[in-house]
């Protein structure tokens, strides 16, 4: 073990990525500013998983840890669509979730925004012959923004939310 620490001290291996941290802090600052202007300081998001592998949800859980700490920036994940400003939709939209997504959207106060997360909502061609998959396009709801990745990393999700806020009217 002493050899390990000695080698680490000689090579000065850093455990922090200073450039990554600096970029992330700038993004967070801009995100907090946009949320303050567009949503009076608090953006409530209803996360809906509709047939995903749960990798996107795991990355969203990471957004609440002390490193990313989205709650400090004014972003809250809520349990009820009635309290939500936006819906974060992941998965391929299975038949069993189709009506629940529509109900959740119609319960949201207007204007309501849908943000798709991950590559699954775009994979409809892969599942087009499946009787269990409806697909995100079949919802006939306005999808305002898409965050790509399989799964997108927490920084990519934060950047996607910032892009979403920049495109709001």
C-alpha positions as a Markdown table, in Angstrom:
| # | Residue | x | y | z |
|---|---|---|---|---|
| 1 | Unk | 0.0 | 0.0 | 0.0 |
| 2 | Unk | 2.9 | 2.3 | 0.7 |
| 3 | Unk | 4.2 | 1.8 | -2.8 |
| 4 | Unk | 0.8 | 2.8 | -4.2 |
| 5 | Unk | 0.7 | 6.1 | -2.3 |
| 6 | Unk | 4.4 | 6.8 | -3.0 |
| 7 | Unk | 3.8 | 6.3 | -6.8 |
| 8 | Unk | 0.7 | 8.4 | -6.6 |
| 9 | Unk | 2.6 | 11.2 | -4.9 |
| 10 | Unk | 5.4 | 11.1 | -7.4 |
| 11 | Unk | 3.1 | 11.2 | -10.4 |
| 12 | Unk | 0.8 | 13.7 | -8.7 |
| 13 | Unk | -2.3 | 12.0 | -9.8 |
| 14 | Unk | -5.3 | 14.3 | -9.2 |
| 15 | Unk | -8.6 | 12.9 | -8.0 |
| 16 | Unk | -10.4 | 16.0 | -9.2 |
| 17 | Unk | -10.8 | 17.2 | -12.7 |
| 18 | Unk | -10.4 | 20.9 | -12.3 |
| 19 | Unk | -11.4 | 21.8 | -15.9 |
| 20 | Unk | -14.6 | 19.6 | -15.6 |
| 21 | Unk | -15.4 | 21.2 | -12.3 |
| 22 | Unk | -14.9 | 24.7 | -13.6 |
| 23 | Unk | -17.1 | 24.0 | -16.7 |
| 24 | Unk | -19.8 | 22.4 | -14.5 |
| 25 | Unk | -19.8 | 25.4 | -12.2 |
| 26 | Unk | -20.3 | 27.8 | -15.1 |
| 27 | Unk | -23.2 | 25.7 | -16.4 |
| 28 | Unk | -24.8 | 25.5 | -13.0 |
| 29 | Unk | -24.5 | 29.3 | -12.6 |
| 30 | Unk | -26.2 | 29.9 | -15.9 |
| 31 | Unk | -28.8 | 27.2 | -15.2 |
| 32 | Unk | -29.7 | 28.8 | -11.9 |
| 33 | Unk | -30.0 | 32.2 | -13.6 |
| 34 | Unk | -32.3 | 30.9 | -16.3 |
| 35 | Unk | -34.5 | 29.1 | -13.8 |
| 36 | Unk | -34.8 | 32.3 | -11.8 |
| 37 | Unk | -36.0 | 34.2 | -14.8 |
| 38 | Unk | -38.2 | 31.7 | -16.5 |
| 39 | Unk | -39.7 | 29.8 | -13.5 |
| 40 | Unk | -39.4 | 32.2 | -10.6 |
| 41 | Unk | -36.5 | 30.2 | -9.1 |
| 42 | Unk | -38.0 | 26.8 | -9.0 |
| 43 | Unk | -38.4 | 24.2 | -11.9 |
| 44 | Unk | -40.5 | 21.2 | -10.9 |
| 45 | Unk | -39.9 | 18.1 | -13.1 |
| 46 | Unk | -42.0 | 14.9 | -13.2 |
| 47 | Unk | -39.9 | 12.0 | -14.2 |
| 48 | Unk | -41.8 | 9.3 | -16.1 |
| 49 | Unk | -40.2 | 6.0 | -17.1 |
| 50 | Unk | -42.1 | 4.3 | -19.8 |
| 51 | Unk | -40.3 | 1.1 | -20.7 |
| 52 | Unk | -36.7 | 2.1 | -20.2 |
| 53 | Unk | -33.8 | 0.0 | -18.8 |
| 54 | Unk | -33.6 | 2.4 | -15.8 |
| 55 | Unk | -30.1 | 3.7 | -16.7 |
| 56 | Unk | -31.5 | 7.2 | -17.4 |
| 57 | Unk | -33.2 | 7.2 | -14.1 |
| 58 | Unk | -30.0 | 6.2 | -12.3 |
| 59 | Unk | -28.2 | 9.1 | -13.9 |
| 60 | Unk | -31.0 | 11.4 | -12.8 |
| 61 | Unk | -30.6 | 10.1 | -9.3 |
| 62 | Unk | -27.0 | 11.1 | -9.5 |
| 63 | Unk | -28.1 | 14.7 | -10.2 |
| 64 | Unk | -29.4 | 14.9 | -6.7 |
| 65 | Unk | -26.1 | 13.9 | -5.0 |
| 66 | Unk | -24.0 | 16.6 | -3.3 |
| 67 | Unk | -21.6 | 16.9 | -6.3 |
| 68 | Unk | -24.3 | 18.0 | -8.8 |
| 69 | Unk | -26.9 | 19.1 | -6.3 |
| 70 | Unk | -29.7 | 20.2 | -8.6 |
| 71 | Unk | -32.0 | 21.0 | -5.7 |
| 72 | Unk | -29.7 | 23.9 | -4.8 |
| 73 | Unk | -30.1 | 25.3 | -8.3 |
| 74 | Unk | -33.9 | 25.2 | -8.1 |
| 75 | Unk | -34.7 | 22.0 | -9.9 |
| 76 | Unk | -37.0 | 19.6 | -8.0 |
| 77 | Unk | -38.3 | 16.2 | -9.0 |
| 78 | Unk | -41.9 | 16.0 | -8.0 |
| 79 | Unk | -44.2 | 13.0 | -7.5 |
| 80 | Unk | -47.4 | 14.6 | -8.9 |
| 81 | Unk | -47.8 | 15.9 | -12.4 |
| 82 | Unk | -50.1 | 18.6 | -10.9 |
| 83 | Unk | -47.0 | 20.2 | -9.3 |
| 84 | Unk | -44.8 | 19.8 | -12.4 |
| 85 | Unk | -43.6 | 22.4 | -15.0 |
| 86 | Unk | -42.0 | 19.8 | -17.2 |
| 87 | Unk | -42.2 | 16.1 | -17.8 |
| 88 | Unk | -38.9 | 14.2 | -18.3 |
| 89 | Unk | -39.9 | 11.1 | -20.3 |
| 90 | Unk | -37.5 | 8.1 | -20.8 |
| 91 | Unk | -38.1 | 4.8 | -22.4 |
| 92 | Unk | -39.8 | 3.5 | -25.6 |
| 93 | Unk | -43.4 | 4.2 | -24.4 |
| 94 | Unk | -45.0 | 0.8 | -23.9 |
| 95 | Unk | -48.6 | 0.1 | -24.4 |
| 96 | Unk | -49.2 | -0.1 | -20.6 |
| 97 | Unk | -47.8 | 3.3 | -20.0 |
| 98 | Unk | -49.3 | 5.1 | -23.0 |
| 99 | Unk | -52.5 | 6.3 | -21.3 |
| 100 | Unk | -50.7 | 7.1 | -18.0 |
| 101 | Unk | -48.4 | 9.4 | -19.9 |
| 102 | Unk | -51.3 | 11.2 | -21.6 |
| 103 | Unk | -53.1 | 11.5 | -18.2 |
| 104 | Unk | -50.0 | 12.9 | -16.5 |
| 105 | Unk | -49.5 | 15.4 | -19.3 |
| 106 | Unk | -53.2 | 16.6 | -19.1 |
| 107 | Unk | -52.9 | 17.0 | -15.3 |
| 108 | Unk | -49.9 | 19.3 | -15.6 |
| 109 | Unk | -50.6 | 23.0 | -15.4 |
| 110 | Unk | -50.3 | 24.7 | -18.8 |
| 111 | Unk | -47.9 | 25.5 | -20.4 |
| 112 | Unk | -46.6 | 22.0 | -19.9 |
| 113 | Unk | -43.3 | 20.9 | -21.5 |
| 114 | Unk | -42.1 | 17.4 | -22.4 |
| 115 | Unk | -38.4 | 16.6 | -22.5 |
| 116 | Unk | -37.4 | 13.2 | -23.7 |
| 117 | Unk | -34.4 | 11.6 | -22.2 |
| 118 | Unk | -32.0 | 9.0 | -23.6 |
| 119 | Unk | -32.0 | 7.3 | -27.0 |
| 120 | Unk | -35.0 | 5.0 | -26.3 |
| 121 | Unk | -37.7 | 7.5 | -27.3 |
| 122 | Unk | -36.0 | 7.7 | -30.7 |
| 123 | Unk | -35.7 | 3.9 | -31.2 |
| 124 | Unk | -39.2 | 3.4 | -32.6 |
| 125 | Unk | -38.0 | 1.8 | -35.8 |
| 126 | Unk | -36.4 | -1.0 | -33.8 |
| 127 | Unk | -39.7 | -1.8 | -32.1 |
| 128 | Unk | -42.2 | -1.0 | -34.8 |
| 129 | Unk | -43.5 | -4.5 | -35.2 |
| 130 | Unk | -43.8 | -5.1 | -31.5 |
| 131 | Unk | -47.3 | -5.1 | -30.1 |
| 132 | Unk | -46.0 | -4.0 | -26.7 |
| 133 | Unk | -44.5 | -0.7 | -27.9 |
| 134 | Unk | -46.5 | 2.4 | -28.9 |
| 135 | Unk | -43.5 | 4.8 | -29.3 |
| 136 | Unk | -43.1 | 8.5 | -28.3 |
| 137 | Unk | -44.5 | 9.8 | -31.6 |
| 138 | Unk | -47.8 | 8.1 | -31.0 |
| 139 | Unk | -48.5 | 10.3 | -28.0 |
| 140 | Unk | -49.5 | 13.3 | -30.2 |
| 141 | Unk | -48.0 | 15.5 | -27.5 |
| 142 | Unk | -45.6 | 18.4 | -28.1 |
| 143 | Unk | -42.1 | 17.2 | -27.3 |
| 144 | Unk | -40.3 | 20.4 | -26.6 |
| 145 | Unk | -36.7 | 19.1 | -26.2 |
| 146 | Unk | -34.6 | 15.9 | -26.4 |
| 147 | Unk | -31.6 | 15.0 | -24.4 |
| 148 | Unk | -29.6 | 12.3 | -26.3 |
| 149 | Unk | -27.4 | 9.6 | -24.9 |
| 150 | Unk | -27.6 | 6.0 | -23.7 |
| 151 | Unk | -27.7 | 6.9 | -20.9 |
| 152 | Unk | -26.8 | 10.6 | -20.9 |
| 153 | Unk | -24.2 | 11.5 | -18.2 |
| 154 | Unk | -25.3 | 13.9 | -15.5 |
| 155 | Unk | -23.4 | 16.7 | -17.1 |
| 156 | Unk | -25.1 | 16.1 | -20.4 |
| 157 | Unk | -28.5 | 16.1 | -18.7 |
| 158 | Unk | -27.7 | 19.4 | -17.0 |
| 159 | Unk | -26.6 | 20.9 | -20.3 |
| 160 | Unk | -29.8 | 19.6 | -21.9 |
| 161 | Unk | -31.9 | 21.2 | -19.3 |
| 162 | Unk | -30.0 | 24.5 | -19.9 |
| 163 | Unk | -30.6 | 24.2 | -23.6 |
| 164 | Unk | -34.3 | 23.5 | -22.8 |
| 165 | Unk | -34.5 | 26.7 | -20.8 |
| 166 | Unk | -32.7 | 28.7 | -23.5 |
| 167 | Unk | -35.4 | 27.7 | -26.0 |
| 168 | Unk | -38.3 | 28.6 | -23.9 |
| 169 | Unk | -40.4 | 31.6 | -25.1 |
